Amino acid sequence: MNAPGSPVLVFDSGLGGLSVVRAIRGLMPDLPLVYVADDAGFPYGDMAAGDLTAHVVSAIDRAIAEFEPSAVVIACNTASTLVLEPLRSRHALPFVGTVPAIKPAAEQTRSGVISVLATPGTIERDYTRDLIARFAADCHVRLVGAPTLAKLAEDHLHHVTVDPDLIRDQISPCFQEIDGRRTDIVVLACTHYPFLIDMMRNAAPWPVEWLDPAPAIAHRLADVVGVRKTDRKSPDRISFTSGRLIDGAIVRLFAGFGFAAIAE
């Protein structure tokens, strides 16, 4: 049984995991959280798989030792496809990963034409292709690796103006017409992408459903830790692996995602 008041650790390469935090807060508003942003390693797409695995496992080892969480959410598709197994073998903790929502997309599509929008690293993983083979063999699935979309989302969260044409360029390969059938679902296989959803809708050549996995991750976490009410005796915490200081702008950003008393 998890100790009352022990936090859940949410880990991502940057600020994209806040889309998962938003869903967690909607379901469990009193759950104490520690958010670890691995800005020292961002972006993950530039790392080889072996190097990325070693880097993320080491970073999460340190975070577990420091914060003693009751559970860990890997709020990153690219990392989850690599590190869940080694982490589970090292720690007697529940780990909740983030994987491309290919199964629900295959279940919900009407046209049978779907796209998976992800970082190039996620697109390259055998794990992603195995999900397609298992759950979407009857669909036409296009894998779209967007090299800079996560960086654009990170800029947007830092209130940097994002050029709509850059968004259009990144998402345009998602839209296909095959024998009179059009793409009707785009799987958002990076937790950064929901923060660009309005711009992506404006840039899309026709309406599609943008499938965000965050609600499913929050429900899985609730299954693991139990939906419990707590007085949040320990404050929510924020940590950047680069050691950057938490300034007022960051505090305000995290407060908007339900972080109460905030400590570094």
C-alpha positions as CSV (number, residue, x, y, z in Angstrom):
1,M,0.0,0.0,0.0
2,N,1.4,3.4,-0.9
3,A,2.2,5.7,2.1
4,P,-0.4,8.5,2.6
5,G,0.9,11.7,1.2
6,S,3.8,10.2,-0.8
7,P,4.1,11.9,-4.2
8,V,3.8,10.6,-7.7
9,L,6.8,11.4,-9.9
10,V,6.0,12.6,-13.4
11,F,9.0,12.6,-15.7
12,D,9.4,14.1,-19.2
13,S,12.1,15.5,-21.4
14,G,10.8,19.0,-20.9
15,L,7.4,20.6,-20.2
16,G,5.3,18.4,-22.5
17,G,4.4,16.1,-19.6
18,L,2.2,18.9,-18.2
19,S,-0.4,17.6,-20.6
20,V,-0.4,14.4,-18.5
21,V,-0.4,16.4,-15.3
22,R,-3.5,18.3,-16.5
23,A,-5.3,15.0,-16.9
24,I,-4.1,13.6,-13.5
25,R,-5.2,16.8,-11.8
26,G,-8.6,16.5,-13.4
27,L,-9.0,13.0,-11.9
28,M,-7.0,13.3,-8.7
29,P,-6.8,17.0,-7.7
30,D,-5.3,16.3,-4.3
31,L,-2.5,14.0,-5.4
32,P,0.9,15.4,-4.5
33,L,3.2,15.5,-7.5
34,V,6.9,15.8,-8.3
35,Y,7.6,17.0,-11.8
36,V,11.0,16.3,-13.2
37,A,11.8,18.0,-16.5
38,D,14.9,16.5,-18.1
39,D,15.9,19.7,-19.9
40,A,19.5,18.6,-19.8
41,G,18.6,15.8,-22.2
42,F,16.1,17.6,-24.3
43,P,15.4,16.8,-27.2
44,Y,15.6,13.0,-26.9
45,G,15.4,12.6,-30.7
46,D,19.1,13.5,-31.0
47,M,20.2,10.5,-28.9
48,A,20.9,6.9,-30.0
49,A,18.6,4.3,-28.3
50,G,21.3,2.9,-26.1
51,D,22.5,6.3,-25.0
52,L,18.9,7.5,-24.3
53,T,18.1,4.4,-22.3
54,A,21.2,4.8,-20.1
55,H,20.5,8.6,-19.7
56,V,16.9,8.3,-18.7
57,V,17.3,5.3,-16.4
58,S,20.1,7.2,-14.6
59,A,18.0,10.4,-14.3
60,I,15.0,8.5,-12.9
61,D,17.2,6.5,-10.5
62,R,18.4,9.8,-9.1
63,A,14.9,11.2,-8.9
64,I,13.5,8.2,-7.1
65,A,16.3,8.4,-4.6
66,E,15.7,12.1,-4.0
67,F,11.9,12.2,-3.9
68,E,10.9,8.6,-2.8
69,P,7.7,8.5,-4.9
70,S,4.9,6.1,-4.6
71,A,4.7,5.6,-8.4
72,V,6.4,7.0,-11.5
73,V,4.7,8.2,-14.7
74,I,7.0,8.3,-17.7
75,A,5.2,11.1,-19.6
76,C,7.2,10.6,-22.8
77,N,6.5,8.2,-25.6
78,T,10.1,8.1,-26.8
79,A,11.5,7.2,-23.4
80,S,8.6,4.8,-22.5
81,T,9.3,2.6,-25.5
82,L,12.8,2.0,-24.1
83,V,13.1,2.3,-20.4
84,L,10.0,0.7,-18.7
85,E,11.5,-2.8,-18.6
86,P,14.9,-1.8,-17.2
87,L,13.3,0.5,-14.6
88,R,10.8,-2.2,-13.5
89,S,13.7,-4.6,-13.0
90,R,15.5,-2.1,-10.8
91,H,12.8,-0.6,-8.6
92,A,9.9,-2.1,-6.6
93,L,7.6,0.7,-7.7
94,P,4.7,0.9,-10.2
95,F,5.6,2.6,-13.4
96,V,3.0,4.0,-15.8
97,G,4.3,4.6,-19.3
98,T,3.1,6.5,-22.3
99,V,2.8,4.6,-25.6
100,P,1.2,5.6,-28.9
101,A,-2.6,5.3,-28.7
102,I,-2.8,3.1,-31.8
103,K,-5.3,0.5,-30.4
104,P,-8.0,3.1,-29.6
105,A,-7.4,4.9,-32.9
106,A,-7.9,1.6,-34.7
107,E,-11.1,1.0,-32.7
108,Q,-12.5,4.5,-33.4
109,T,-11.6,5.2,-37.0
110,R,-14.4,5.2,-39.5
111,S,-12.3,5.6,-42.6
112,G,-9.6,3.1,-41.7
113,V,-7.0,5.7,-42.4
114,I,-5.0,7.0,-39.4
115,S,-1.7,8.7,-38.8
116,V,0.7,8.5,-35.8
117,L,2.4,11.9,-35.2
118,A,5.5,11.4,-33.1
119,T,9.1,12.3,-32.7
120,P,11.4,10.5,-35.1
121,G,12.7,8.3,-32.2
122,T,9.2,7.0,-31.4
123,I,8.5,6.3,-35.1
124,E,11.7,4.2,-35.4
125,R,11.0,2.0,-32.4
126,D,10.0,-1.7,-33.0
127,Y,7.5,-1.2,-30.1
128,T,5.5,1.2,-32.2
129,R,5.4,-1.1,-35.2
130,D,4.4,-4.0,-33.0
131,L,1.4,-2.0,-31.8
132,I,0.4,-1.5,-35.4
133,A,0.8,-5.1,-36.2
134,R,-1.2,-6.2,-33.1
135,F,-4.0,-3.7,-33.1
136,A,-4.2,-1.9,-36.5
137,A,-3.4,-4.5,-39.1
138,D,-6.7,-3.8,-40.9
139,C,-6.0,0.0,-41.1
140,H,-3.8,2.1,-43.2
141,V,-1.4,3.7,-40.7
142,R,1.1,6.4,-41.7
143,L,3.9,7.0,-39.3
144,V,4.9,10.7,-39.3
145,G,8.1,11.7,-37.5
146,A,8.1,15.4,-36.7
147,P,11.6,16.5,-36.0
148,T,10.9,19.9,-34.4
149,L,7.3,19.8,-33.2
150,A,8.2,19.1,-29.6
151,K,10.6,22.1,-29.6
152,L,7.8,24.3,-31.0
153,A,5.5,23.2,-28.2
154,E,8.3,23.9,-25.7
155,D,8.6,27.4,-27.2
156,H,4.9,27.9,-27.0
157,L,4.8,27.0,-23.3
158,H,7.6,29.5,-22.8
159,H,5.4,32.1,-24.6
160,V,7.6,32.3,-27.6
161,T,5.6,33.0,-30.8
162,V,5.4,30.0,-33.1
163,D,5.1,30.4,-36.9
164,P,1.9,28.7,-38.1
165,D,3.7,27.7,-41.3
166,L,6.1,25.6,-39.3
167,I,3.2,23.7,-37.7
168,R,1.6,23.1,-41.1
169,D,4.9,21.8,-42.5
170,Q,5.3,19.3,-39.6
171,I,1.7,17.9,-39.7
172,S,1.0,17.9,-43.4
173,P,2.2,14.4,-44.0
174,C,-0.5,13.1,-41.6
175,F,-3.2,13.9,-44.1
176,Q,-3.8,11.2,-46.7
177,E,-6.5,10.4,-49.2
178,I,-6.6,6.7,-50.2
179,D,-9.3,5.3,-52.6
180,G,-11.7,8.1,-51.6
181,R,-11.0,7.7,-47.9
182,R,-9.3,10.4,-45.8
183,T,-7.4,10.3,-42.6
184,D,-9.9,10.8,-39.8
185,I,-7.7,10.3,-36.7
186,V,-4.2,11.6,-35.8
187,V,-2.6,9.9,-32.8
188,L,-0.6,12.5,-30.8
189,A,2.3,10.2,-29.8
190,C,4.2,12.9,-27.9
191,T,3.0,14.6,-24.8
192,H,4.2,18.0,-26.0
193,Y,1.8,18.0,-28.9
194,P,-1.6,18.7,-27.2
195,F,-0.3,22.1,-26.4
196,L,-0.3,22.9,-30.1
197,I,-3.7,21.5,-30.7
198,D,-5.4,24.8,-31.7
199,M,-2.7,25.6,-34.1
200,M,-2.8,22.2,-35.6
201,R,-6.5,22.3,-36.1
202,N,-6.1,25.7,-37.9
203,A,-3.4,24.3,-40.1
204,A,-5.2,21.0,-41.0
205,P,-6.6,20.7,-44.5
206,W,-9.7,19.0,-43.1
207,P,-11.1,18.1,-39.6
208,V,-9.7,15.1,-37.8
209,E,-9.8,13.7,-34.3
210,W,-6.6,14.4,-32.5
211,L,-6.1,11.5,-30.1
212,D,-4.5,12.6,-26.8
213,P,-3.4,9.7,-24.6
214,A,-3.3,11.8,-21.4
215,P,-6.7,10.8,-20.0
216,A,-5.9,7.1,-20.4
217,I,-2.6,7.6,-18.6
218,A,-4.4,9.4,-15.7
219,H,-6.9,6.6,-15.4
220,R,-4.1,4.0,-15.4
221,L,-2.3,5.9,-12.6
222,A,-5.6,6.0,-10.6
223,D,-5.8,2.2,-10.9
224,V,-2.2,1.9,-9.6
225,V,-2.3,4.4,-6.7
226,G,-6.0,4.5,-6.0
227,V,-8.1,7.7,-6.1
228,R,-7.4,9.1,-2.7
229,K,-8.0,12.3,-0.9
230,T,-5.0,13.8,0.9
231,D,-4.3,17.1,2.6
232,R,-1.1,17.3,0.5
233,K,1.2,17.5,3.6
234,S,4.2,17.6,1.3
235,P,4.3,20.4,-1.3
236,D,4.3,19.8,-5.0
237,R,7.8,19.9,-6.3
238,I,9.5,20.9,-9.6
239,S,13.0,19.8,-10.7
240,F,15.0,20.5,-13.8
241,T,17.9,18.1,-14.5
242,S,20.0,21.0,-15.7
243,G,19.8,22.5,-12.2
244,R,18.1,25.6,-13.5
245,L,16.5,27.8,-10.9
246,I,12.7,27.9,-10.6
247,D,11.7,31.5,-11.4
248,G,8.4,33.3,-11.1
249,A,7.4,32.5,-14.7
250,I,7.9,28.7,-14.1
251,V,5.9,28.9,-10.8
252,R,3.0,30.6,-12.6
253,L,3.1,28.1,-15.4
254,F,3.0,25.1,-13.0
255,A,0.3,26.8,-10.8
256,G,-1.9,26.8,-13.9
257,F,-1.7,23.0,-13.9
258,G,-2.8,22.7,-10.3
259,F,0.5,22.8,-8.5
260,A,-0.3,24.1,-5.0
261,A,2.6,25.0,-2.7
262,I,5.6,24.6,-4.9
263,A,9.2,23.8,-3.9
264,E,12.3,23.1,-6.0
